[in-house]
Amino acid sequence: MYQNKHGRFTAPDPLLASASAANPQTFNRYVYVINNPIILVDPDGLQVSFVPSGGTPLVPNGRWYKPIFPDGVQTYRFEASQPDGYEPVTQRNRNGDLIGEYVGGLVGGIPYYVLRFNEMGPMTPLPLLDARTGQRSMARLTDSELNGFDVIPGPEFKHTGAVQNAIEPFDVALLGNPFRFIGSRALSGTQRTSTTLLDSTVSTRSVVVTPKGLDIVKNHLARFGDDAGNSGMVRRLEDAIKSSGGRVTGADRNFYVHELKESTLFRRNLFTSDEAHKIALRWDNANPFSLYHRDVIRANPRIFNPNFMQYWDRQIQR
Amino acid sequence: MHREARIWQDALPEACFSSPTTLKTSVSVRPSTNGALLRCQSFCIEYKANLGGRIGYGLLGSTFTTMASDILTVTVPVKSDVWASFSTPIYRIDNVFVGLPAYFANAVLTGSMDYFADHEPITGGNLSFVAAAFSDVGSSPDIFRRLGLASCHYFMLQVNQSRIQDDVDFDELFSLITGDV
């Protein structure tokens, strides 16, 4: 029972197990979500849960599920039971190795989180991020600091830690449901990439290019210096705005979406240049050969290797 | 950091290979400086650049042996049949393979010839490209042309006795690769 007049519950929280010595506030049995409703929820009235960015609460005994047939944005959900169209996130690579995870912990009393993943190479920890300021730290979590302190990613899988958007430092002791994210797109071994990449089919998706979006793309590309390939693609997008209201498909669409996404990742200042490129590719499920139009490739044979044209030749043969 | 280079002096990474197929060209040498000594005989440069929709990559290693000759020979191996991975690249977007397909080997030779078209070689000898790594996606003929050009520049700096310097100007070398000249 909650008493509005007093701003307090009139009976103690019945679940004594929800108290944690690591967070003395949890011993106060008369407050809602230990006085931190911004980042915490308590859907069943028994135990607080962390709210990942986007508002999806962590439910007791839940687990993460991913769309079976992702379309565009891959939305991961944390649920107590498996939703229709979703499957548990349990993939490992063919060797059974963990290939990606979000982890967090306390370093010198300051809560940090870190994403590390292993899509195409050794598992690489990113610099720690201060949950309060978003600033990078060169510190690394030790195994003991990591123990039991896995951090939950947001409901939208974009390599953003939930803690990133928290206003207050999160208390890892509240993460009573340790979670470890495991990615699903591992590439292992030394198999040549072209075999699989060249055989994939270009997406038929379309998007409308807007003048504002194109400005973002141009500003983003400017940081890399002059490049005939990029200039050619930008000209195509400009022409599309003039001639077809901006609707583009194929390479034009892929290039535009990729650069917008990469630009967003750069602004967050969380990723290296390589990482942003790789994440943007993966986010859009885009083939790296499909970002440049055939005509642009043909006009610039010195800056594109023959695989690019081969890729488009195979598309036409289909 | 959108552009990154790694350099080996007097050493080569584990990206060396040999091939029965080679491209070769010869350049006449200015007689007066024939026979100059090299301080460093092997050199390798690895380069990566984020270009927006793609990330350019290439690695090229070479050895240079001075000879009392009025000819400088440039040899570029062609290797596109066996694909061993280069395990420690600065490029981690997709797999990197040891070797040099013909379209990249041609570009290396073009870069060498471009360099010697503008800079008369100052000693005879053999310039052999012996190490290379590439990506199926990120590598381009233009990158390997620039790497070939920069390698020639490096060795000529080493033997240029008229130029007094202890260290190579890596900024100058880097600008040759990036094209910011």
Interface residues (C-beta under 8 A of the other chain):
Chain A: M120 G121 L187 T190 Q191 R192 T193 S194 L197 H220 L221 R223 F224 G225 D227 G229 N230 M233 F255 H258 E259 E262 T272 S273 D274 H277 K278 P288 F289 L291 Y292 P301 R302 I303 F304 N305 P306 N307
Chain B: M1 H2 K48 A49 N50 L51 G52 G53 R54 I55 G56 W83 A84 S85 Y91 R92 I93 D94 N95 F97 Y103 F104 A107 D136 V137 S139 S140 P141 D142 R145 T178 D180
